[in-house]
């Protein structure tokens, strides 16, 4: 296969007192336990469930009459896998679907619910058997916060206001009475509410000025019901659109508690995006460089927000992120069903490390999506046989659960840097951004948990180089360490229904504490998560 990139190697010193080291001469690093930062909000580990392909139907929901084992219609195996992840928040019903969705179509007896055509995702007929009750009851069962995306694009102010009343009013109000008529007496607790989605695109193709006015109008009528207080989220920018954030901060300001940001590791929106499982080394490093660029994007959006909101009262919510590859051959066009390789696990790990570093402003992140769509946690058999596999990305999220609500600790770490060309397809280099992205071979994130342990994640993305690192722990007396590792023979390895456990965590024993120093040997292409006590 022909080379698609040019890469040069450079060294970047992140800690002034450290030097790049070979395996025989360990890299020196420092965990600053004496300089605690902000709390890592558990909502950074949020999920996203859209009416898209088989995310809902066949993924989360099979119905009470399905031969596939279920709990009140929810797939039992999927439910149990998600419960183990300690999911903090789930976004629904979209995505682009949200601004075509009319919530009253999804309540009442299922046999009487009208159907609609999913205009955004393959033209599939949606029967609305999974609606407000089904979603909010699932969130209760998972003990996670629901995040509702309201319809601004094709909806009305009245429709959205009534939805909030239907879900959250315990009074003798028209919508509360309708909810009780449909079988739910007590109101749900709904904290997060998005006023539109991708208003710059599928949510209405609006300008930021126009959307700001629409937000202000809709928001006026979204009244808090009783003790339920909405955390109101504006439809924020795509990737590098810093002007969108600037206009919203100026024109909406403290009328919102959060503003969203969407960022995909994707080659572009025209033409092929590349296979999820068939890629060369250059494409592998390109993906990691692209995913890491989100840090610069976050910094620039944060700077705009910091200027307008120095008290840091408005959160930045990365409520769509992850990899976007070509659909798997033989699957339904528009359903975005893609496999999930070890490469995707690295994207997840590196991205979560970035979110940790910016948790002072990044208050939520929602990977796209939870089941069967894009960079999912879980894949279910499209033939309806009831098979399920956990993806490498699932395992990253599971290994990282100790970071939820832990206190961020700064880490100084040297790393060799690959400079990866921004161009993906050689023949399109002239049409793409020029230049290179840095791709450090090592990444680390640390936090102190409530039991006074330190959790440390170390990611070695090098395809062929083990990394020995000695961590000095400033302000912490370490006595013991344990951990797990996620790796495989090839970065293109993935789990499927014939080989469901090809990529899975294993115990890691190549870490030790001696005289207060944590020494770790991290194998090539691996993710290690340690608990230090």
C-alpha positions in Angstrom: 0.0 0.0 0.0 1.4 3.4 -0.9 2.4 5.8 1.8 -0.1 8.5 2.5 1.9 10.7 4.8 5.2 12.2 5.5 6.3 12.0 9.1 9.3 13.6 10.9 10.4 12.8 14.4 11.1 15.4 17.0 11.6 15.6 20.7 9.5 17.8 23.0 10.5 18.4 26.6 7.4 18.7 28.8 9.3 18.8 32.1 12.4 21.0 32.2 14.3 18.6 34.5 13.7 15.4 32.5 15.4 13.8 29.5 14.2 11.4 26.9 15.2 7.9 27.8 15.6 4.5 26.4 14.3 1.4 28.1 17.6 1.0 29.8 17.5 4.6 31.0 14.0 5.2 32.3 12.1 8.4 31.4 11.7 10.6 34.5 8.3 11.8 35.3 6.5 13.5 38.2 3.0 13.2 39.6 2.2 16.4 41.5 0.0 15.0 44.3 0.7 18.2 46.2 -0.9 20.3 43.5 -4.5 19.0 43.2 -6.7 20.5 40.5 -10.4 20.4 39.8 -12.7 17.5 40.3 -13.0 15.2 37.2 -16.8 15.3 36.7 -18.2 11.9 36.2 -20.3 13.3 33.4 -17.1 13.3 31.3 -17.8 9.6 30.9 -21.2 10.3 29.4 -22.9 8.3 26.6 -25.0 9.3 23.6 -28.0 7.3 22.3 -29.6 8.5 19.1 -32.4 7.0 17.0 -29.9 6.0 14.4 -29.4 2.6 12.9 -29.6 -0.1 15.5 -28.5 2.0 18.5 -32.0 2.0 20.0 -33.8 -0.8 18.3 -31.8 -4.0 18.6 -29.2 -2.2 20.7 -30.8 -0.8 23.9 -34.3 -1.9 23.1 -35.8 -5.2 21.8 -39.3 -5.0 23.3 -41.0 -7.1 25.9 -42.1 -9.8 23.5 -38.6 -10.4 22.0 -37.0 -13.9 22.3 -33.8 -12.1 23.1 -33.5 -12.0 27.0 -34.7 -8.6 28.2 -35.7 -6.6 31.2 -39.0 -4.9 30.5 -38.0 -4.6 26.8 -34.3 -3.6 27.4 -31.7 -6.0 26.2 -30.5 -7.8 29.3 -26.9 -8.3 28.2 -26.5 -4.7 27.0 -28.2 -3.3 30.2 -25.9 -5.3 32.4 -22.8 -4.2 30.5 -23.8 -0.6 30.7 -24.6 -0.9 34.4 -21.0 -2.1 34.9 -19.7 1.1 33.3 -21.3 3.3 35.9 -22.7 5.5 33.2 -23.2 9.0 34.6 -25.3 10.6 31.9 -26.9 9.6 28.6 -28.0 11.9 25.8 -31.2 11.3 23.7 -32.9 11.3 21.2 -30.2 12.9 19.0 -28.2 14.2 17.3 -29.8 15.2 14.1 -32.8 13.1 14.9 -33.7 15.4 17.8 -34.8 18.3 15.5 -37.1 16.0 13.6 -38.5 14.4 16.8 -41.9 15.3 18.2 -42.1 13.8 21.6 -45.9 13.3 21.8 -45.5 10.7 19.0 -43.6 8.6 21.5 -46.0 8.4 24.4 -49.2 6.4 25.1 -50.1 2.9 24.0 -47.4 1.6 21.6 -50.1 0.4 19.1 -51.4 3.9 18.8 -48.1 5.7 18.3 -47.6 7.2 14.8 -44.6 6.3 12.8 -42.2 8.6 11.0 -39.4 8.4 8.4 -35.9 9.0 9.8 -34.9 11.5 7.2 -31.4 11.9 8.6 -30.3 8.3 8.9 -31.1 6.0 6.0 -34.8 6.7 5.6 -35.7 4.0 8.2 -39.3 3.9 9.4 -39.4 4.8 13.1 -42.3 3.2 15.0 -41.8 5.3 18.2 -42.1 2.3 20.4 -39.1 3.7 22.3 -40.1 7.2 23.6 -39.9 9.4 26.7 -41.1 6.8 29.2 -38.8 4.1 27.8 -35.7 6.4 27.9 -36.3 8.0 31.3 -37.1 4.6 32.9 -33.9 3.2 31.4 -31.9 6.1 32.9 -33.5 5.4 36.3 -32.5 1.7 36.1 -29.0 2.6 35.1 -28.8 5.3 37.8 -27.7 7.9 35.3 -28.7 11.4 34.5 -30.9 11.8 31.4 -29.8 14.5 28.9 -32.7 15.5 26.7 -32.1 17.2 23.3 -35.1 19.4 22.5 -36.4 20.1 19.0 -35.7 23.7 18.0 -35.3 23.0 14.2 -38.8 21.8 13.4 -40.5 22.1 16.8 -42.4 24.8 18.6 -41.9 26.7 21.9 -45.1 25.2 23.1 -44.1 21.7 22.3 -40.8 22.0 24.1 -42.3 23.7 27.1 -45.0 21.0 27.4 -42.3 18.3 27.2 -40.5 19.8 30.2 -43.8 19.9 32.1 -44.7 16.3 31.1 -41.4 15.0 32.4 -40.8 17.1 35.5 -44.1 18.4 36.9 -45.6 16.7 40.0 -48.4 19.3 40.2 -52.0 19.1 39.0 -51.0 20.4 35.5 -52.3 19.3 32.1 -49.0 17.6 31.1 -48.5 15.9 34.5 -52.1 14.5 34.3 -51.3 13.2 30.8 -48.2 11.5 32.1 -50.1 9.9 34.9 -52.7 8.7 32.3 -49.8 7.0 30.5 -48.8 5.1 33.6 -46.2 7.2 35.4 -47.3 8.9 38.5 -44.2 10.5 39.9 -42.3 13.0 37.8 -38.8 12.1 36.6 -35.7 14.1 37.6 -34.4 15.7 34.4 -31.4 17.9 34.9 -29.7 18.3 31.5 -31.7 19.8 28.7 -30.3 20.8 25.3 -32.1 23.6 23.4 -31.5 22.3 19.9 -28.7 20.3 18.3 -26.2 21.4 15.7 -28.2 24.5 14.9 -25.5 25.5 12.4 -26.3 22.3 10.4 -29.0 19.6 10.6 -30.7 21.5 13.4 -31.7 24.4 11.2 -28.7 25.8 9.2 -28.8 28.9 11.4 -26.3 31.7 11.9 -25.1 32.0 15.5 -26.9 35.4 15.8 -30.2 33.8 14.7 -29.8 30.8 16.9 -29.0 33.0 19.9 -32.4 34.7 19.5 -34.1 31.3 19.0 -32.4 30.0 22.2 -33.5 33.1 24.2 -37.1 32.7 23.0 -37.3 28.9 23.7 -35.5 29.2 27.0 -38.0 31.8 28.3 -40.8 29.2 28.4 -38.8 26.2 29.8 -39.9 26.7 33.4 -38.5 24.8 36.2 -41.1 22.5 37.8 -41.1 22.2 41.5 -37.7 21.1 42.8 -36.5 20.1 39.3 -34.0 22.7 38.0 -32.9 22.5 34.4 -29.2 22.8 33.4 -29.8 24.5 30.1 -27.4 23.7 27.2 -27.0 25.8 24.1 -26.2 24.2 20.7 -22.6 25.0 20.4 -19.9 24.9 17.8 -18.5 22.3 15.5 -14.8 21.8 15.8 -13.0 25.0 14.8 -15.9 27.5 14.6 -14.7 29.8 17.4 -16.9 32.7 16.2 -20.0 30.5 17.1 -18.9 30.3 20.7 -18.0 34.0 20.8 -21.5 35.0 19.5 -23.3 32.7 21.9 -21.3 33.9 24.9 -22.1 37.5 24.0 -25.8 37.0 23.1 -26.9 34.3 25.4 -24.5 34.5 28.3 -25.7 33.4 31.7 -29.1 32.3 30.2 -27.3 29.0 29.6 -25.5 26.8 32.1 -23.6 24.9 29.3 -22.6 25.2 25.7 -21.9 22.1 23.6 -18.9 21.3 21.3 -18.8 18.6 18.6 -15.5 17.1 17.5 -14.9 13.9 15.5 -11.8 12.1 14.6 -12.8 12.0 11.0 -11.0 12.6 7.6 -13.8 14.8 6.4 -17.4 14.8 5.3 -17.0 14.1 1.6 -15.8 10.8 0.2 -14.5 7.8 2.0 -13.4 8.1 5.6 -11.3 4.9 5.7 -11.9 1.5 7.2 -12.2 1.0 11.0 -10.1 -2.2 10.8 -7.9 -2.0 7.6 -5.4 0.8 7.9 -1.6 1.2 7.7 0.8 2.7 10.2 0.5 6.2 8.9 -3.2 6.2 9.0 -3.0 4.9 12.6 -0.8 7.8 13.7 -2.9 10.3 11.7 -6.0 9.3 13.7 -4.1 9.8 17.0 -2.8 13.2 15.9 -6.3 14.2 14.8 -7.9 13.1 18.1 -5.3 15.0 20.1 -6.0 18.2 18.2 -9.1 18.5 20.3 -6.9 19.9 23.1 -6.0 23.0 21.1 -9.7 23.3 20.0 -10.8 23.1 23.7 -8.1 25.7 24.7 -9.3 28.2 22.1 -13.0 27.8 22.9 -12.1 28.0 26.6 -10.2 31.3 26.1 -13.3 32.8 24.5 -15.4 31.6 27.4 -12.9 32.7 30.0 -13.0 36.3 28.7 -16.8 36.4 28.7 -17.3 34.3 31.8 -14.3 34.8 34.2 -16.2 33.2 37.1 -16.4 29.9 35.1 -20.2 29.5 35.6 -20.8 28.1 32.1 -19.6 24.6 31.3 -18.2 23.4 28.0 -19.8 20.1 27.1 -18.2 17.9 24.4 -21.5 16.1 23.8 -20.4 14.4 20.6 -16.9 13.0 20.1 -15.2 9.9 18.8 -14.0 8.2 15.6 -16.1 8.2 12.4 -15.0 5.6 9.8 -16.7 4.0 6.8 -19.7 1.8 7.5 -18.9 -1.9 7.6 -19.4 -3.6 4.2 -22.8 -5.2 3.9 -24.5 -3.1 6.5 -27.4 -0.6 5.8 -26.3 2.7 4.3 -26.9 5.6 6.7 -26.9 3.4 9.9 -23.2 4.2 10.7 -22.4 0.7 11.9 -18.6 0.5 12.2 -16.2 -1.9 13.9 -14.0 -0.8 16.8 -10.3 -1.7 16.9 -7.5 -1.2 19.4 -6.8 2.1 17.5 -10.2 3.4 18.7 -9.3 2.5 22.2 -6.3 4.7 22.0 -8.5 7.5 20.7 -10.7 7.1 23.7 -7.8 7.0 26.2 -6.0 10.0 24.7 -9.3 12.0 24.5 -10.2 11.2 28.1 -6.8 12.3 29.2 -7.3 15.7 27.5 -10.7 16.1 29.1 -9.2 15.5 32.5 -6.7 18.2 32.0 -9.4 20.7 31.2 -12.0 19.6 33.7 -12.2 23.1 35.1 -14.3 24.1 32.1 -15.1 20.7 30.4 -18.1 19.5 32.5 -19.4 16.7 30.3 -18.5 14.6 27.3 -20.7 12.1 25.4 -19.0 9.7 23.1 -20.8 8.8 19.9 -22.5 6.4 20.4 -23.4 3.8 23.0 -24.4 0.8 20.9 -23.9 -0.1 17.2 -23.1 3.4 15.9 -19.7 5.0 15.3 -17.3 4.5 18.2 -19.6 2.4 20.3 -19.2 0.6 23.6 -21.1 -2.4 22.5 -22.0 -4.2 19.2 -25.0 -6.5 18.9 -25.6 -9.0 16.1 -27.4 -7.4 13.2 -29.1 -10.7 12.4 -31.0 -10.7 15.6 -29.5 -13.8 17.2 -28.9 -12.1 20.5 -25.1 -12.0 20.4 -23.2 -9.1 21.9 -19.6 -8.0 22.1 -17.8 -5.4 24.2 -15.5 -3.2 22.1 -12.0 -2.1 23.0 -13.4 1.3 23.7 -15.8 -0.2 26.3 -12.8 -1.6 28.1 -11.1 1.8 28.2 -14.2 3.3 29.8 -14.4 0.5 32.3 -10.7 0.7 33.2 -11.1 4.5 33.6 -14.1 4.4 36.0 -11.9 5.3 39.1 -11.4 8.7 37.5 -15.0 9.6 38.0 -15.3 12.3 40.7 -11.6 12.0 41.5 -9.3 15.1 41.9 -7.1 15.8 38.9 -3.3 15.7 39.6 -0.8 17.3 37.2 1.7 15.0 35.5 5.1 16.0 34.0 6.2 13.5 31.4 8.6 13.5 28.5 7.6 11.9 25.3 9.1 11.4 21.9 6.8 13.2 19.4 5.9 12.2 15.9 4.9 15.0 13.6 2.1 13.6 11.6 0.9 15.1 8.3 -2.6 16.6 8.4 -3.3 15.2 5.0 -5.1 11.9 4.9 -5.4 11.0 1.2 -2.3 11.9 -0.8 -4.2 13.0 -3.8 -6.1 15.5 -1.7 -3.1 17.0 0.1 -3.5 20.2 -1.9 -7.1 20.6 -0.7 -6.5 19.8 2.9 -4.9 21.8 5.7 -1.1 22.0 5.3 1.3 21.2 8.0 1.7 18.6 10.7 0.1 17.6 14.0 2.1 16.5 17.0 1.5 12.9 18.2 3.3 12.1 21.5 4.0 8.5 21.9 3.3 8.7 25.7 0.3 10.2 27.5 -0.5 10.0 31.2 -3.3 11.2 33.5 -3.5 11.0 37.3 -6.1 11.7 39.9 -6.6 11.2 43.7 -9.7 9.2 44.6 -11.9 9.6 47.6 -10.1 6.7 49.5 -6.8 8.6 49.1 -5.5 6.3 46.4 -4.0 7.6 43.1 -5.3 6.3 39.8 -2.8 6.6 37.0 -3.5 5.9 33.3 -0.5 5.6 31.0 -0.9 5.2 27.2 1.9 4.1 25.0 0.8 4.5 21.3 4.1 3.5 19.8 3.8 0.5 17.5 7.2 -1.0 18.4 8.8 0.7 21.4 8.3 -0.2 25.0 8.6 2.7 27.4 10.2 2.6 30.9 9.1 5.4 33.2 10.0 6.3 36.7 7.4 8.4 38.4 8.3 10.7 41.3 5.2 11.2 43.5 5.5 14.7 45.0 3.4 14.9 48.2 2.4 11.2 48.3 3.9 8.2 50.1 3.3 5.2 47.8 3.5 1.7 49.3 1.9 -0.6 46.8 0.6 -0.6 43.2 -1.7 -2.8 41.2 -3.1 -2.5 37.7 -4.5 -3.8 34.4 -3.4 -3.5 30.8 -5.3 -3.3 27.5 -3.3 -4.4 24.4 -3.2 -6.8 21.5 -0.9 -8.2 18.9 -2.0 -5.6 16.3 -3.6 -2.2 16.6 -6.1 -3.2 14.0 -7.4 -6.1 16.2 -11.0 -6.0 17.2 -13.7 -8.1 18.9 -16.4 -9.7 16.8 -19.0 -12.4 17.4 -16.6 -15.2 16.5 -13.8 -13.7 18.6 -15.5 -11.6 21.4 -12.4 -11.5 23.7 -9.5 -10.9 21.4 -9.0 -7.4 22.9 -9.6 -7.3 26.6 -7.9 -6.2 29.8 -5.5 -8.4 31.7 -3.6 -8.0 35.0 -0.5 -5.9 34.8 2.5 -6.8 36.9 5.3 -4.7 35.5 5.0 -1.8 38.0 6.7 -1.5 41.4 7.2 1.0 44.1 10.7 1.3 45.6 11.8 4.1 47.9 8.8 6.2 46.9 9.4 6.0 43.2 6.9 4.2 40.9 8.7 2.3 38.1 6.6 1.2 35.2 7.5 -0.6 31.9 4.7 0.1 29.4 4.7 -2.2 26.4 4.3 -0.9 22.9 0.7 -0.2 21.8 -0.9 -0.5 25.3 -3.0 1.3 27.9 -2.1 0.7 31.5 -4.3 1.9 34.4 -2.7 1.6 37.9 -4.0 2.1 41.4 -1.4 3.4 43.8 -1.8 3.2 47.6 
